[in-house]
Amino acid sequence: MSGALVTREDKDGLALLTLNRPDKLNSLTVGMFRELRGHVSDLYKDESIGCVVLRGAGKCFSAGHDLADIAEGESVPSRGWHSETLRLMERLPKPVIAAVHGHCYTGALEVALAADFILAAESARFGDTHAKWALTPIWGMSQRLPRRVGIAAAKRLMFTAEMINSAEAFRIGLAEKVVPDTEFETAIDALARQILANSPFSHAANKRLLEATDARDLDGGLQWEILNCEGVGPDMQARIGAFTGKPKS
């Protein structure tokens, strides 16, 4: 792979972003976040891309925040810059999949949680070790983890610093799907193609709708859905016509 810390490969509407420090188990640095942020910003403007996959090169997704960088003191552009970068990715108006194999610990888990969902290989292992190192999260763990798995499961993982395997991650709802490592590449592509087959208009509108109503009461959410409905997409007639065999004349 290239010397970039985060690479981008486009393939028929899919953008594959790869964390690229395999010799360091893709441990996360300011430089990696800067490149990730650049790719995410570019994707906001790229209408040729309908789905994004974030994964790691080599043996794992990422072992987490580079502890050497933490110990030396990181120079970041602004307070909360890492968290802001992940929020930018989370709010992309197109589906983002975190494809996780091997290690996915602490900062890496915070990155994966900012994707729409996690596709895990059987080798994937997850954990939050902030408490092990007397650290507290500032990249979103305290907010996204309980929303994904529930507050009790989040507390268990955060208080114990326990590493869990892919089967447990699936059981508690952290990972949406688990596949054998031998089928991982095929599963990533198949899932992305399934998403790409559907309307990018609907994907973007649905992401905005889910974001706006997350944790609202049901009646408030239902009212929001009605009052803020974005209507139909420009591809509706073509899609219905292709299905019925009666394309719009």
N, C-alpha and C positions, 0 to 999 in steps of 0.2 A: 504493500500500500504506500501512498505518498507520505511526505514528511509532515503533512497537515495533522493537527491534533484532533480535529473532527473532519471527516471526509463526507462528501456528498456524491451520491450516484443516482442519477435519474433513469427510470426504466418504465416507459409506457404509462406515464401518469403517476408513478410511485417515486417518491424521494426517499432514498435510504441514507440516513445519517449514521455514521459510525464513529464512536469514541475510539481514538486511535493512539493509545499509549500501551500496546500489548506487553511491552517489556516491564511496565510498571503496573500491570493489571488494570490499566485504564483509570488509575487513581486521578481524582479530579483536581485540576489547578485553575487559577485565574485565566491562564492562557486558553485552556480548553473551553471554559465558559464563554470567553470572548469570541472564540470561533463558533461555538454553538449559537450564541446570540446573533452573530452575523448571518448564519444559515437560516435561522428562524425569521429574521427580519426580511431576508430575500424571499422566503416562502410566502409571506403575506402578499407579496406583489406578483407571484408567479401563478397565473391561472392555468398553466399546463399541468400543475400538480394537484391531484385529488386526494392523496393519502400520503402520510409520512410514517416511516418506521425508524425508531431510534434503537441502536444496538451497540454492542461492544466488539472490538477486534480481539482475536486470540482466544485465550482460555475462559474469558468471562465478560459479563456486562461491565462491571466496574467494582473494584474493592472499596470504593468510597472516596471521601475527601482525603487528599494527600496530607498525611499528618506532618510530614516534613515542612510543607508550606505553612501549615497552621503554626507550628513551633517557631518558624522563622518570622512570622508576621506577614500577612498578605497585604498587598497594596491593591485596593479595589477602587473603581471610579467613584463610588458613592455608597453610603450606608444602605444595606438591603439590596445591593446590586445583583447578587446571586439569586435571591428570591424573586426579584423583578424579572430576571432573565427566564426563570422557570414559568413565571406567570405569563410572559409573552408566548412561550411555547404552548402553555395550557389553553390560551385563548385563540390559538390559530383557528381560522374558520374552515378547517378541514381535519378529518380524523387523524390522530397521532397514536401509534401503537408503540409501546416499549416491549421489545423482544429481548427477553432476559435468559441468559444461560450462565451457569457458574455463579460467582460471587455477585451479590447486589446488597451492599451493606451501607447503612447510615446515609451519607450524602448521596450515594448512588440510588438508594431507595427513594430519597426525596426527589431525585431527578425522574425516576421511573413513575412515581406517583403523579407527576405533572403531566404524564401522557393520559390519554382517555381511558386506556386499560392496558393490562400487562398480559402478554403471551409468554408463557414460561416453558423452557425445556426442562426435562426431568432433572437435569443436573443443577438447576437453579437453587440457590440458597439465599434467604433474605434475613435481614436483622437490622435492628437499630442499636448501635453501641454508644450513643451519646453519653449515657450514664456511666459506662465503663471508663471513659476518659475524662469525666467531670466536665462535660460539655452540655450545652443546651441547643436545641435546634433553632436555626434562623433561615432555613431554606424551605420551610413549609411542613415539616413532619407533624407538628402538633395539630395542624389543621386538616391536612389531607389524609393522614393515616386513620384517624377515627371516623372520618366521613366514608372511608373505603371499607373498614372492617368492623366498625362499632367501637365505642369508647372503652369498653372493658378489654377487648382484645388488644386495642392500641396501648392501653396501660400495661397489660401483661408484657407486650413486646418491648415497650420503652423502659419499664422498671427492671426487667430481668436481663436485658441485652441478649436474649436467647436467639440463636440461629435456627431458623425453621426451613424445612425442605419444601420442595414444590408441591407435594401432596397436601401439606398443612397450609401452605399459602392458598391453594385452591379451596380447601375446606372453609377457611375463614373469609374468603372473598377477596383476598389480596391479588391473586392471579385469576384472570378470567378463564384461562384455558391452559392445560399442560399437555405437552406432546413429547414423545421420545426424542432424545438428542439426534438420532439418525433421521428423524423426520422434520427436524426444526426448520431447516431452510425451506423445504417444500411447504410447510405449514405457514410460515411467514408470508410467502408469496401468494398462497391460496387465499388466506384471510384478506390480504390487501386487495387482491383481485375481486373478491366478493364485495368489498366496500366500494371499489372503483366502478363496479357495474351499476351502482345506484347514483341518484342525482346529487351532484355537488351542491346544488342550491339547497336541497333538503338537509344535507349534512351540516352546512353552515348555519341554517336556520334552527335546526334541532340543537346544535351545540349552544347557540345563544339562548334558546328557550330553557334548556336544562341548567345552564349556568345561572340564569336570572331567577329560577324558581327553586333551586336547591335549598332545602331546609325550610321552605315556606310552609305554612299550613295549607291543607288541601284546597280549601275554598279559595284562598288567595291565589294559589297556583293555577287553579282552573280559570279564574277570572283573568289572570295575566295571560294565559294561553289564548283566550278569546280576544282580548283587547289588543294584544300585540302580535296577532297572527300575521305572518309575512306573506300569506297567500300562496299562489302557485308559481312554480319556476318556469323560466323560458323554455325548458326542455320537456314540459309536461305533455304537450300535444304530440311531439315526436315519440315520446316513450309509450304513450297510450296507443298511438297509431301503429307502432312496431308490434305491440302486443296483440292488437285486434286484427292486424293485417289490413287496416284501413288508414293509411297515412293521410295527414291533412293535405288537401289539394291546394 
